Amino acid sequence: KRKKLAAANGVTDTTPDGKKRKFNTWNKKYDEGSVTPHEGSFAHPEMQKLFDVKIVGEDVVSEGETDVKSDAEKEVEDGTESSAAATEVSVTEATATTEASATTEASATSVDTDKVPKRKLACLVSFLGSNYSGFQINSLTKSLHAEIELGLYRAGLISKSNFGHPNKYSWSNSARTDKGVHAAAQVCSFKGEMIYHHEIDGFAKQLDAMREKVNECLPDDVRILDFER
């Protein structure tokens, strides 16, 4: 069934690098936004309204901005661009063969170099629980899990499609705490994006930079003490 569905959507049996493709059809539902985020996550609109949290996505257009152009503007652009397009046709045809071969070689290389890897990470957390309902994520309550998830998302360790879906980033915590309870050190684990993979040499240094980045995105009563693989 997965292969038939993939074939209907134009998906091949192999990845660009020649490996056999895994057909996880449930991923498509998450990516299309048809699966509602957890009601205790700040990815959920009701949680954002309840606690006045602003989530600014990369695809959000600010008020007053628009990509819609008037017919007059389109006509002017079409008239201007038509002459330029005619000139560019000959140049494009002359270099098409060279660019095609160069693109093929470049894409084969970029498949491995541009991709940010994910790793299962252990996270040591310290927090003051006075302002939270407890550690466990629960519907329409401000939990420590939800606060940490928001910090991880803003830092880039959790992708937009995974934000609000703890099962997608394989979240697990060693224990739960009740309302108002503090912790000097509690262990959690999740699958995170190695955001400094292409910028910093050394796995330990990457984890340390990630820890600092996440702490910048967390309130003062929650701190990430360490990341370990």
Order of alpha helices (4+ residues) and beta strands (2+ residues): alpha-alpha-alpha-alpha-beta-alpha-beta-beta-alpha-beta
